[in-house]
Amino acid sequence: MSDTDATAAGARTVERALHTVLSAPDGERSRGIDSGASLLAADPAADAELRLRGEGFVRLAWERGWQPADLVRLVRRDLDAPHLRLLAELITAEVQRYERLPPRWTAQLADLAESAGPDDEGGSWSRRTDRFSYATAVLELYVQLVRLPAIEPVGPVPGTPVHLPPAEGEPRMLTRIRALLAKAEATGYPQEAEALTAKAQELMARHSIDEALLADRTQRGDVPGACRIGVDAPYETAKAILLDAVASANRCRAVWNSAYGFSTVVGFEPDLEAVELLHTSLLLQGTSAMTRAEAAQRAGGRKRTKTFRQSFLMAYAHRIGERLAEATERTTREASASGEGDGDGDGGQGGGLLPVLAARDVAVADRTDRMFPETVATRVRGVTDAEGWHHGTSAADAARVPH
């Protein structure tokens, strides 16, 4: 058989295997995967076509609104480490064809290797395992990719012609905020963490005001954008509430998709960057504080771990939201009182800061409503652990919020 004939035969094998799997009823999916994997394992000539099909499924996911971090999050939740490594390989290969990628994709792709985790035994898993096991993992991954629904996009699809501003590096303000949050995460002193986190939020609010006034003064035509932030189990309700609190304090809106484990945050770009930075830091600070408080509870003979953690994180999210809102209001009030944005000779439009911010709030709300016209409010289960609530509130008061 010539190479061309072998390639064509391999393509037919892949087609048969995929048809066997995808046409199987849900209750027969495992049997369909076994049958498809047997076909692939017996035909090495199918390997190249199988990989190309996978890259095509990844591209289809991009066109349906998904991004690399979204796929990694789902595969980590629903499948296993080999599937995650296979996905990382497919994504890495697929994005090579694009000259330029959307800004947030660069960071997501940089995280791919870490997300996939180390291959402890060295070498490629696909080369170490038997062909049937490899084909089984590939088909299980492909089933998940193919069945992804279309979701609201939060940025351009790779390869789409779109105007992107030139990369100029991270603003110095964000670098300073990042440093403050790193100190807050590292310190073992709650009062110091509280002061640092409060300072960071004030700086974020200041940065947001500066960017809003600059956009108004230069009539830059900024519009709200969106990004996704993972909300992972366990205690995802409390984590989603924390993210919502951070988003609200930074003039953004957050919409939680519990089924797929993320919230979509809508806002202007400087504010989205602030939310990403602060949420990551506060979640880390809260989790660390919860672990310490839980250890103290256990030392006292207490065993209700789950209810304690849930109540702790709910209280933490509630109190953090109050503190962040206070910091933002204080910074905005001071900036408005100083006459910023009044057009006093600096080329401004003369409308004042508060109307500028109000207009941006309206734009964010409008974009959110257009992206998610059918959002619903969700009832939050009651907090049942008083000690957890008390410790969570105390941890929020101690958390470092940048000013």
Secondary structure by P-SEA (a helix, b strand, c coil): ccaaaaaaaaaaaaaaaaaaaaaccccaaaaaaaaaaaaaaacccaaaaaaaaaaaaaaaaaaacccaaaaaaaaaacccaaaaaaaaaaaaaaacccccccaaaaaaaaacccccccccccccccccccaaaaaaaaaaaaaaaaaccccccccccccccccccccccccaaaaaaaaaaaaaaccccaaaaaaaaaaaaaaaaaaaaaaaaaaaaaccbbbbbbbbbbbcccaaaaaaaaaaaaaaaacbbbbbcccccbbbbbccaaaaaaaaaaaaaaaaaaaaaaaaaaaaaaaacccccaaaaaaaaaaaaaaaaaaaaaaaaaaaaaaaaaccccccccccccccaaaaaaaaaaaaaaaaaaaccbbbbbbbcccccaaaaaaaaaaaaaccccc
